[in-house]
Amino acid sequence: MNLPSRLNSACSVFSDFKEPWFIAGGWAIDLAIGRITRHHSDIDFCIFRESLPQFLDDFKEWKIEVSIPGASQKLVCHSIGDVLPPRHELHCNYNNINIEILLNEKSGKNVVFRRDTSITLPLERFTCWTNDNIPFVHPVWLLLFKAKYSKEKDQKDFKEVLKILSKDDCTWLHQALSRHQPVHQWLRDLN
């Protein structure tokens, strides 16, 4: 799938960023599927929390706001202290480019699920690549996050992704969901 120009422009802002970054959210799901399945109102990326100092330095000319969990509020991000856990979401704007940055936790070679740190995914499995070497998040990780609220678009994403998941992917997601959302309706479809 060729990247749409809007997504390609957003990815280009990471051209000099030397830390790992990934397309996340609905765009990552579409990249995994290989086609655009729905409208995307925003562009989500993720980085690891350990890369945050470099990100804030490299993007210091951007307007960066941090979302406050549990409140419909954003505050201007001045330093790493403004993004201590449980804060994990940055909204960034520069020259009419708007991106959202989600911070992921990592321990060694595993990505750690922030809502339940007993759930991990090896980094090499977490990372997927487009044909043009653009990194994106594996859809099982995204679905695990989407399961908590399961909006209409999340249900659609699940149905589309289910068609392309391997048996191992379904097993991992079933185990992770069983721990995180033990009565979730997706569990029956993952057997």
N, C-alpha and C positions, 0 to 999 in steps of 0.2 A: 504494500500500500504506500503510495506517495504521500508524504506529509502535506496537509493543507497549508497554504501560505501563512495563515495566522499561527498555526502550531510551529511551523518552521522558524518564523520570526522569533517566537518565544524561546525556542531551543537555542537560537543563536546567541542569546544573552549569556549562555553558559560557556561560550567558546574559549574564554580565558580562565574559567574557574577550574582549578586543578583537583578539586575534591570530587568524589562520586556524586552524581545527581541522576535523577530518573523522572521520566514522565509518569504521572500517577493519575488516579481518578478515571473518569469515563474515557478519556483519550487513550489511556493505557489499555483499557479493555478493548477498545476498537482496534488498536494496534495488534493486540494478541489475536483478535478475530480476523483481521486483515481487511476490514472495510468499516466505513462509518455507519453505525447502527442507529444513531439518534443525534439530536442537537446537543451541543455542549456550550453552556453559558459561560464557562470559565476554563482556565488552563491550570491544572495542578501539577506541581513537581514535588519531589521529596529529596531531601538530603539527610544525612545522618547528623544527629545532634552534635557529635564530635567535630563536625565540619562547620558548625555555626560561627566560630570566631573568624574563620577565613571568609565565609559568606558575608558577614557583616562588614568586613574590611573591603572585600571586592565590590560590594554593592552599596558602598557608603553614600553615593550620589543619589540613590533611590529613596523614595519615600517608603518607609517600612513601618507597618503597623502590626501589632501582635493582638490576636484574638484572646479574649479572656474567657476561659471555659465556664459554662453555666450562666453567662451573661451575654446579652446582645451588645457587646461593647468591644471596641478596639482602642488600643493605646499606641502612641508613637513609640517605636522601639529605639532606644538610645544605646543599649548595651546588652550583653549576654544576660545580665541580671534581670532584664525585662522579660526574658524568655525561659526562665527556670521552670522545671516541671511543676504543675501539670500543663503549662502552656506549651503548645506544639504547633501553632498555626500562624504563619506570617502572610500578610497581604502586601504586595510590593508593586510600586508604580514608578515608571520612568519613561518619559517621551511617549506617552499613550500606550505603553506596553504594561499590561496588568497580569501579574502571575500570583499564584498562591503557592506558598512553600509549606510543606508538611514535614515536621521533624520526626525521624524514626530513630529508634534506639538500636544499638548494636552491641553485642558482646562477643569478642573474638571474631569468629567467622560466621556468626549467626545474627540474624535480625530478630529483635525481640518485640513481641506484641505488647504495646504499652498498656492495654486494658487487662492483660493477664500475662505476667512475665514468664509463666511456665510454658507459654506457647512461643515457639521459635521456628524460623525457617532458615536453612543454610543460605548464605549470601549468594552462592553460585546459582541456587534455584530461584531466589528472590529476583535476580537480575535477568531480564530478557532483552533482546536486541532486535531492532529493525534491520532490514537489509542494508540500510545506510549507516549502521553502527550507532543508532540513537538508543540509549538505554531506557527501558521502561519497567515498571513493577509487574511482577507475575500476577495474573488475575486472581489466583486463589487468595493472595494476601489482601487484595482490594475487596474481594467478596466477604472476607472475614470482617473487615471494617464495616462494609455496607449492611451486614446482617443485623446490626444493632437496631437500625431504624427501618430498614427495608421499605423505602418509598417506592412509588410506582416505577421510577427509572431504575432503581436497584433491582426490582423484580425482573424487569426487562433485561438488564445486564446479566443477571444470574441465568436466565433462560438461554441467552445467546452464548454465554461462556460455557455453559454445561455441554453444549454441542462439541466443543473442541478440547475439553479436559481429558487428560489421560486417566487411566485407572489409578495410578499413583497420586495424581492431583486430586481426584475425587476422594481417595482414602485420607490424604492429608487434611483436606478441607472438612471432611466428615469428623475426623478426630478433633480438629481445632474448634469447630462449631459445637461439638458435643460438650466440650469443656467450657466454651465461652457463652453459648446460647443453647443450652441442652434441650429445649423444646421447640427449636426453630423449625419452621415448615420446610426449609431447604434440605433438612437432614434426610427425609424420606426419598428425595430425588437423587441423593448422592450414594445410595446403596447399590 
